[in-house]
Amino acid sequence: MNRRDAEGAEVRFNLYVLTKASVFFWNLIIILSKVHCIQSIVLFTVLAEKRIIKKRFSKIEIKFDTCYNNAMKNNNYKTNTISHRSIPTAITEALRERILNGDLQGGMQLKQEELALQFNVSMSALREALKNLEAEDLVKFYPNRGAIVSELNAEEAREIFDIRHFLEIGALELSVPQLTTMDLEEATIVLMQLENERNSSQWGELNKQFHEILYRQARRPRLLKLIQVMHNNVERYMRLYLVSMNYQLTSQKQHWDLLNACKNKDVKLAKKILRKHMADASERLSEFLS
């Protein structure tokens, strides 16, 4: 094979690999866009800069899988499959979401036999899932009644917000100095989505995402887990009172003020805004539950 033929073969091979790689990149962007994650653009840039397209197709697949898995992990993305999770964990997540969105309301009895049939799982797997939810205070067990979706009263709501105050102010103080440009851009995108979201059932989830982004650089997994549990205890009610009490506009203004303070690395101001934001939310929720 002469030099011209060799160069032609190399060009054809590079075009073939580029075509294959573009399919992976496009799938990556589509998948990540479903979880509203800015990493879709960033990861594409990183892959291109590293000239992955000039390597063999098998290496492209490996890189794609690695970036995909890392992005899913960083964004806490939940799929509809349970192949990589335990059955009790999958059931816990499904039931948690049904409680948070109001499908399973406070005081409702969870009939374990029916649920086991719905999920097509054993009773032991279902009970383990219910125990997980009990640990999050979303489910309570009563003698002769079994598992009941927990209810929240005004006093309990105030206590939860008192706990959240100490946890989240601490997380914010640790996180703000470490927030990256990517974190702040992602938080901005979430707030813009919250600004334009007309489906009020999505407000609670977007609110949760915004706060999680601002706290993530605290890099305290146990602290962040405790915050998540406390948030879940009030989220189902927040979805209701944000609409019924017309509080969304006020909450959103406080979110923008908080984000601007974080962008300026003004920890003191950010803590002051968050403290006011949570005090207002606690007062509104307590009023709603009274």
C-alpha positions as CSV (number, residue, x, y, z in Angstrom):
1,M,0.0,0.0,0.0
2,N,1.5,3.4,-1.0
3,R,1.4,6.5,1.1
4,R,-1.6,8.0,-0.7
5,D,-3.6,4.8,-0.2
6,A,-2.6,4.6,3.5
7,E,-3.7,8.2,4.0
8,G,-7.0,7.5,2.3
9,A,-7.6,4.5,4.5
10,E,-6.8,6.5,7.6
11,V,-9.2,9.2,6.6
12,R,-12.0,6.6,6.0
13,F,-11.3,5.0,9.4
14,N,-11.4,8.4,11.2
15,L,-14.7,9.2,9.4
16,Y,-16.1,5.9,10.5
17,V,-15.0,6.4,14.1
18,L,-16.3,10.0,14.1
19,T,-19.7,8.7,12.9
20,K,-19.9,6.1,15.6
21,A,-18.7,8.6,18.3
22,S,-21.3,11.2,17.3
23,V,-24.0,8.7,18.0
24,F,-22.7,8.2,21.5
25,F,-22.2,11.9,22.1
26,W,-25.8,12.7,20.9
27,N,-27.2,9.9,23.1
28,L,-25.2,11.3,26.0
29,I,-26.7,14.8,25.5
30,I,-30.2,13.5,25.2
31,I,-30.0,11.4,28.3
32,L,-28.4,14.1,30.5
33,S,-30.8,16.7,29.2
34,K,-33.7,14.7,30.8
35,V,-32.2,15.4,34.2
36,H,-31.6,19.1,33.3
37,C,-27.9,18.7,33.9
38,I,-25.4,21.2,32.5
39,Q,-22.8,18.5,32.4
40,S,-24.2,17.3,29.0
41,I,-22.4,20.3,27.3
42,V,-19.3,20.1,29.5
43,L,-18.8,16.4,29.1
44,F,-19.1,16.7,25.3
45,T,-16.4,19.4,25.3
46,V,-14.1,17.3,27.6
47,L,-14.5,14.3,25.3
48,A,-13.8,16.3,22.2
49,E,-10.8,18.0,23.7
50,K,-9.3,14.7,24.6
51,R,-9.7,13.6,21.0
52,I,-11.6,10.5,21.9
53,I,-12.9,10.4,18.4
54,K,-9.4,9.6,17.1
55,K,-9.2,6.5,19.3
56,R,-10.6,3.1,18.7
57,F,-14.4,2.6,19.0
58,S,-14.0,0.3,22.0
59,K,-12.3,3.1,23.9
60,I,-15.0,5.5,23.0
61,E,-17.6,3.2,24.5
62,I,-15.5,2.9,27.7
63,K,-15.2,6.7,28.0
64,F,-19.0,7.1,27.3
65,D,-19.9,4.6,30.0
66,T,-17.6,6.2,32.5
67,C,-18.9,9.8,31.9
68,Y,-22.5,8.6,31.8
69,N,-22.1,6.7,35.1
70,N,-20.4,9.7,36.8
71,A,-23.0,12.1,35.6
72,M,-25.8,9.9,36.8
73,K,-24.1,9.6,40.2
74,N,-23.4,13.3,40.6
75,N,-27.0,14.2,39.7
76,N,-28.6,11.5,41.8
77,Y,-30.5,10.4,38.7
78,K,-33.1,7.7,39.3
79,T,-33.9,5.4,36.4
80,N,-37.0,3.3,36.0
81,T,-35.0,0.1,36.2
82,I,-33.8,-1.8,39.3
83,S,-31.1,-3.8,37.7
84,H,-28.3,-2.0,39.5
85,R,-30.1,-1.5,42.8
86,S,-31.5,-3.8,45.4
87,I,-35.2,-4.6,45.3
88,P,-36.0,-3.0,48.7
89,T,-34.2,0.2,47.6
90,A,-36.2,0.4,44.4
91,I,-39.4,-0.1,46.3
92,T,-38.4,2.5,48.9
93,E,-37.8,5.1,46.2
94,A,-41.1,4.3,44.4
95,L,-43.2,4.5,47.6
96,R,-41.3,7.7,48.7
97,E,-42.2,9.4,45.5
98,R,-45.9,8.4,45.8
99,I,-45.9,9.8,49.4
100,L,-44.2,13.0,48.3
101,N,-46.5,13.7,45.4
102,G,-49.6,13.0,47.4
103,D,-50.7,9.7,45.9
104,L,-50.3,8.2,49.3
105,Q,-51.7,10.7,51.8
106,G,-51.0,11.1,55.5
107,G,-53.0,8.7,57.6
108,M,-53.4,6.2,54.8
109,Q,-52.9,2.5,55.7
110,L,-50.3,0.8,53.5
111,K,-51.8,-2.7,52.8
112,Q,-48.7,-4.8,52.6
113,E,-50.1,-7.8,50.7
114,E,-51.5,-5.5,48.0
115,L,-48.3,-3.6,47.7
116,A,-46.3,-6.8,47.5
117,L,-48.5,-8.0,44.6
118,Q,-48.2,-4.6,42.9
119,F,-44.4,-4.6,43.0
120,N,-44.3,-8.4,42.4
121,V,-41.9,-8.8,45.3
122,S,-41.7,-10.9,48.5
123,M,-43.2,-9.6,51.8
124,S,-39.7,-9.5,53.3
125,A,-38.5,-7.1,50.6
126,L,-41.5,-4.9,51.0
127,R,-41.2,-4.8,54.8
128,E,-37.5,-3.8,54.4
129,A,-38.6,-0.9,52.2
130,L,-41.2,0.2,54.7
131,K,-38.6,0.1,57.4
132,N,-36.5,2.4,55.3
133,L,-39.4,4.9,55.0
134,E,-40.0,4.6,58.8
135,A,-36.4,5.7,59.4
136,E,-37.2,8.8,57.2
137,D,-40.3,9.4,59.3
138,L,-42.5,9.0,56.2
139,V,-44.1,5.8,57.5
140,K,-45.1,4.8,61.1
141,F,-46.0,1.4,62.4
142,Y,-48.9,0.9,64.8
143,P,-50.1,-2.2,66.7
144,N,-53.0,-3.9,64.9
145,R,-52.9,-1.3,62.1
146,G,-49.6,-2.0,60.4
147,A,-47.8,0.6,58.3
148,I,-49.4,4.1,58.1
149,V,-48.3,7.1,56.0
150,S,-47.2,9.6,58.7
151,E,-49.0,12.9,59.1
152,L,-47.4,16.2,59.9
153,N,-48.9,18.8,62.3
154,A,-47.9,22.5,62.7
155,E,-45.7,21.8,65.8
156,E,-43.8,19.0,64.0
157,A,-43.3,21.2,61.0
158,R,-41.8,23.9,63.1
159,E,-39.4,21.4,64.7
160,I,-38.3,20.1,61.3
161,F,-37.6,23.6,60.1
162,D,-35.6,24.3,63.3
163,I,-33.5,21.2,62.5
164,R,-33.2,22.2,58.9
165,H,-32.1,25.6,59.9
166,F,-29.0,24.3,61.8
167,L,-28.2,21.7,59.2
168,E,-28.6,23.9,56.1
169,I,-27.0,27.1,57.4
170,G,-23.9,24.9,58.3
171,A,-23.9,23.2,54.9
172,L,-24.2,26.6,53.1
173,E,-21.3,28.1,55.2
174,L,-19.0,25.2,54.3
175,S,-20.1,25.1,50.6
176,V,-20.2,28.7,49.4
177,P,-16.4,29.3,49.3
178,Q,-16.0,26.1,47.3
179,L,-18.8,26.6,44.8
180,T,-17.6,26.4,41.2
181,T,-18.7,28.3,38.1
182,M,-20.3,25.1,37.0
183,D,-22.3,24.8,40.2
184,L,-23.5,28.4,40.0
185,E,-24.5,28.0,36.3
186,E,-26.4,24.8,37.1
187,A,-28.2,26.6,40.0
188,T,-29.1,29.4,37.6
189,I,-30.6,26.9,35.1
190,V,-32.7,25.3,37.8
191,L,-34.0,28.7,39.0
192,M,-34.9,29.6,35.4
193,Q,-36.7,26.3,35.1
194,L,-38.5,27.1,38.3
195,E,-39.4,30.5,37.0
196,N,-41.0,29.1,33.9
197,E,-42.5,26.0,35.3
198,R,-46.3,26.1,35.1
199,N,-46.8,22.7,36.6
200,S,-46.9,23.4,40.4
201,S,-46.3,19.7,41.2
202,Q,-42.7,20.3,39.9
203,W,-42.0,23.3,42.1
204,G,-41.0,21.2,45.2
205,E,-38.5,19.1,43.3
206,L,-36.9,22.0,41.5
207,N,-36.7,23.9,44.9
208,K,-34.9,20.8,46.3
209,Q,-32.5,20.6,43.4
210,F,-31.6,24.3,43.8
211,H,-30.7,24.0,47.5
212,E,-28.8,20.7,46.9
213,I,-26.6,22.4,44.4
214,L,-25.7,25.2,46.7
215,Y,-24.9,22.7,49.5
216,R,-23.0,20.1,47.5
217,Q,-19.5,21.6,47.9
218,A,-19.8,21.2,51.7
219,R,-18.7,17.7,50.9
220,R,-20.2,16.2,54.0
221,P,-22.3,13.2,52.7
222,R,-23.9,12.5,56.1
223,L,-24.9,16.1,56.6
224,L,-26.4,16.2,53.1
225,K,-28.2,13.0,53.7
226,L,-29.8,14.4,56.9
227,I,-30.9,17.5,55.0
228,Q,-32.5,15.4,52.4
229,V,-34.4,13.3,55.0
230,M,-35.7,16.5,56.7
231,H,-36.6,18.0,53.3
232,N,-38.6,14.9,52.4
233,N,-40.7,15.2,55.6
234,V,-42.1,18.6,54.5
235,E,-41.9,18.5,50.7
236,R,-45.3,16.9,50.2
237,Y,-46.9,19.7,52.1
238,M,-44.7,22.4,50.5
239,R,-46.1,21.3,47.1
240,L,-49.5,22.3,48.4
241,Y,-48.9,25.4,50.3
242,L,-46.7,27.1,47.6
243,V,-49.8,27.1,45.4
244,S,-52.6,27.6,47.9
245,M,-50.9,30.5,49.8
246,N,-49.4,32.2,46.7
247,Y,-45.9,32.0,48.2
248,Q,-44.0,31.0,45.1
249,L,-43.1,34.5,43.9
250,T,-41.7,35.5,47.3
251,S,-39.8,32.2,47.6
252,Q,-38.4,32.7,44.1
253,K,-37.1,36.2,44.8
254,Q,-35.3,34.9,47.9
255,H,-33.8,32.2,45.8
256,W,-32.3,34.7,43.3
257,D,-31.0,36.9,46.2
258,L,-29.4,33.8,47.7
259,L,-27.8,32.8,44.4
260,N,-26.4,36.3,43.9
261,A,-24.8,36.2,47.4
262,C,-23.3,32.8,46.6
263,K,-21.9,34.1,43.3
264,N,-20.2,37.0,45.2
265,K,-18.9,34.5,47.8
266,D,-20.6,36.6,50.5
267,V,-21.1,33.9,53.1
268,K,-22.5,36.2,55.8
269,L,-25.2,37.6,53.4
270,A,-26.0,34.2,52.0
271,K,-26.6,32.8,55.5
272,K,-28.8,35.8,56.4
273,I,-30.9,35.3,53.3
274,L,-31.2,31.6,53.8
275,R,-32.2,32.1,57.5
276,K,-35.0,34.5,56.4
277,H,-36.1,32.2,53.6
278,M,-36.4,29.2,55.9
279,A,-38.1,31.2,58.7
280,D,-40.7,32.4,56.2
281,A,-41.3,28.9,54.9
282,S,-41.7,27.5,58.4
283,E,-44.2,30.2,59.3
284,R,-46.2,29.6,56.1
285,L,-46.2,25.8,56.4
286,S,-47.2,25.9,60.1
287,E,-50.1,28.3,59.1
288,F,-51.1,26.0,56.3
289,L,-51.2,22.9,58.7
290,S,-53.0,24.7,61.5
